Amino acid sequence: MTGWTDSGHDATGRADADDSLRRLAATQAGFFTARQAVCHGIATHDFAERLEAGLWIRVETELFRLGDSPRTKFDEFAQWCTWYEGEAVVSHQSAADLHGMGHLQPRFLHLSTPDQRTVPSNRLALHHRALAAEDCEVVGAFRITTPARTAIDLAAGGVSQEVLDELVGDALALGRLDSDELRVAVANQPAAVADRIELALLASG
């Protein structure tokens, strides 16, 4: 993350900058990037004093968190979505797990993003693509693919038909989607994907 412009601020300016950054971080589970801090008026040479005071915690080279942010079981999702500054969506196996669809227990955290940068973690499985707004929903501090989009992604991604049947059945049973909605969502997909989704719907009765 490069190309920032540092600028000095008086005491009031620093307070205003910190308040502004805190408001942003609150929407991201307390996380924020170095670039976001600079864009909110905090110069890079002022980072150290906030880290030393415990106001900030360094998470990655260019990723921080407010020191008083409460921890949750969803922190890792919020962390990496923040690293991509709104350009990432939890998807595929990770989205299915969060939606309660099936029992995939993913080894990696799956994210979809058009951003081509190399991320500093081997925990991530990246799917480089852009998603339409209607394919995503907001869950707390991050975005996630909808149950319908998640089912389509996994049908296209090669999970077994048995697994696909289970996760579609779970989504229907939980009321997270209905069969008509899923059929509409899959209408423009390749025939092989549509056929797999139809088989899963038939299996669900």
C-alpha positions, 0 to 999 in steps of 0.5 A: 500500500503506497502513495500516501501523503503525510501531513502534520496536525495540531493537537485538535487535528490529531484528536479529530483524526483519531476519532474519525479513524475510530469510527471507521474501525468500529465498522471493521471490528476494530481493524484498519489499514495503514493507508486508511489511517493516513487517509484519516489524517494520521501521519505514518511517523505518528504510528509508533506513539500509538503502538507504544501507548497500546492504543493500536495493535499491529496485526500485520505489516500494514494492518492494525487494530484498536487496542480496546476492540473486543475479540470475537470468533469472527475476527479472522474474517473481519481482519482479512476483509479489512486488509482488502479495504472493502474489496473482499467477500467471504465465499465458497466453503467459508461462506457455507460454514458461516451460513450453517450449510453442510459440514465442510469444516474448511481448512482455509479461509476462502475470500473472493476479491478482484484485488490481485495483490499477494496477501501475507498469509497462507491461511487464505484461499483466494478467488480472484473475481468481482461479485455483483452486489446482489450476490453479497450480504453484510454479516457484522463487520464483513461481507459474505456471499449469499446462500444462493451464490454460495451454493452455485460457487460450490456446485461449480467448484467441484464438491461432491454431489452428496455434499452439495445435496446436504448444503442445499438441503440445510439452506432450505431447512434453515430458511436461508433460501427457497427453491425458486430463489435458487433456480432463478439464481442459477438460470444464467450459469453453465448447464453442468452447474444448473443440473447439479443444483437441480439434483440437489433440490430434488434430493431435498424433496 
